[in-house]
Structure formats: C-alpha cells, structure tokens
Amino acid sequence: MLHQAVAAFAEVGDRANEAMTLHNLALALQRVQRWEEANEADARADALLTGLRDG
C-alpha cells in the first residue's frame, strides 16, 4: 500500500508527501527487520527533502 502511495505522489509531483510516505515506509520496513530496504527508502526521502529545501 505504501509503495503505491509513493508512486502516486511521485506521478503527480507531490515531493513533500512522497518523502513523508517513503519515511513511513522505512519505519514499516524497520519493524519487520528489512534493514537494507528501509535504509534505501529513508535515503530516497532524504534526497527528496534536500531537493525541496534547496529547490
């Protein structure tokens, strides 16, 4: 479900909600000990937020 939300926000260009959803996805992945995927999701969220801040 969160993967679909990330894709939907990306499709419409809503970077803030895409980043927030990626962070929530990372938290969910951490709960099930999928560490590598969680780190990747958080890194994507950080990149989006940096782009919003610097944009």
Number of C-alpha atoms within 10 A of each C-alpha: 6 14 11 10 15 19 14 14 16 15 11 9 11 12 18 16 18 25 24 17 22 26 21 17 22 24 18 14 17 15 11 9 11 13 14 12 14 22 16 14 21 21 16 17 24 16 13 19 18 11 12 12 8 7 6
